[in-house]
Amino acid sequence: MLLVGIGLLLTALDVFRWGTLLIGAALLAGAALRWVVPDVGMLAVRSRFTDITTYGVLGLSIVLLALMAQPKPVLEIPFLKDTLHFTVS
């Protein structure tokens, strides 16, 4: 939760890319911790598979979107650029 808080603070301070990367990394770390920690006690409301899948997909999505954010994207996926121009025009 501390990493997400720092990420939100960085995003609020207009360091958008680093803030969202930190939020995505926190979700991926949460997925890894849920996989490694065998017993979570009363916190085990959902299944382990559901937690790992949800945190992993959301964390990876946020990291990829942060890397593709404008201006000066770090990651460029050619077919997404073509799709965007097709839908906007």
C-alpha positions as CSV (number, residue, x, y, z in Angstrom):
1,M,0.0,0.0,0.0
2,L,3.0,2.3,0.6
3,L,4.1,1.9,-3.0
4,V,0.7,2.7,-4.3
5,G,0.6,5.8,-2.1
6,I,3.9,7.0,-3.3
7,G,2.9,6.3,-6.9
8,L,-0.3,8.3,-6.4
9,L,1.7,11.2,-4.9
10,L,4.2,11.1,-7.8
11,T,1.3,11.2,-10.2
12,A,-0.3,14.1,-8.4
13,L,3.1,16.0,-8.5
14,D,3.0,15.6,-12.4
15,V,5.6,12.8,-12.6
16,F,3.0,10.7,-14.4
17,R,5.1,7.9,-15.9
18,W,7.0,7.1,-12.8
19,G,3.9,7.2,-10.6
20,T,1.9,4.8,-12.7
21,L,4.9,2.5,-13.1
22,L,5.2,2.4,-9.4
23,I,1.5,1.6,-9.0
24,G,1.8,-1.2,-11.6
25,A,4.9,-2.6,-9.9
26,A,3.1,-2.6,-6.6
27,L,0.3,-4.7,-8.0
28,L,2.8,-7.1,-9.6
29,A,4.5,-7.3,-6.2
30,G,1.2,-8.1,-4.6
31,A,0.6,-10.9,-7.0
32,A,4.1,-12.3,-6.3
33,L,3.5,-12.1,-2.5
34,R,0.1,-13.8,-2.8
35,W,1.8,-16.6,-4.7
36,V,4.7,-17.0,-2.2
37,V,2.9,-16.5,1.2
38,P,1.1,-19.8,1.9
39,D,-1.5,-18.7,4.4
40,V,-3.1,-15.3,4.7
41,G,-5.6,-16.2,7.5
42,M,-8.9,-14.3,7.5
43,L,-7.8,-12.2,4.5
44,A,-8.4,-15.3,2.3
45,V,-11.8,-14.3,0.9
46,R,-11.0,-15.1,-2.7
47,S,-9.0,-18.0,-4.1
48,R,-5.3,-17.6,-4.5
49,F,-5.6,-18.1,-8.3
50,T,-8.1,-15.2,-8.5
51,D,-5.9,-12.9,-6.6
52,I,-2.8,-13.7,-8.6
53,T,-4.5,-13.5,-11.9
54,T,-6.3,-10.2,-11.1
55,Y,-3.2,-8.5,-9.6
56,G,-1.0,-9.8,-12.4
57,V,-3.2,-8.7,-15.3
58,L,-4.0,-5.3,-13.8
59,G,-0.3,-4.7,-12.8
60,L,1.0,-5.7,-16.2
61,S,-1.7,-3.5,-18.0
62,I,-0.8,-0.5,-15.9
63,V,2.9,-0.9,-16.5
64,L,2.4,-1.3,-20.3
65,L,0.1,1.7,-20.5
66,A,2.6,3.8,-18.5
67,L,5.4,2.8,-20.9
68,M,3.2,3.7,-23.9
69,A,2.0,7.1,-22.5
70,Q,2.7,10.2,-24.6
71,P,4.9,12.2,-25.0
72,K,8.0,10.2,-25.8
73,P,6.7,6.7,-25.2
74,V,9.3,4.2,-24.1
75,L,7.3,1.3,-25.7
76,E,5.7,1.5,-29.1
77,I,3.5,-1.2,-30.5
78,P,2.9,-0.6,-34.3
79,F,-0.5,-2.2,-34.7
80,L,-1.9,-0.1,-31.8
81,K,-0.8,3.1,-33.4
82,D,-2.6,2.1,-36.6
83,T,-5.7,1.2,-34.7
84,L,-5.7,4.5,-32.9
85,H,-5.5,6.5,-36.2
86,F,-8.3,4.3,-37.7
87,T,-10.7,4.9,-34.8
88,V,-10.0,8.7,-34.3
89,S,-10.2,9.8,-37.9
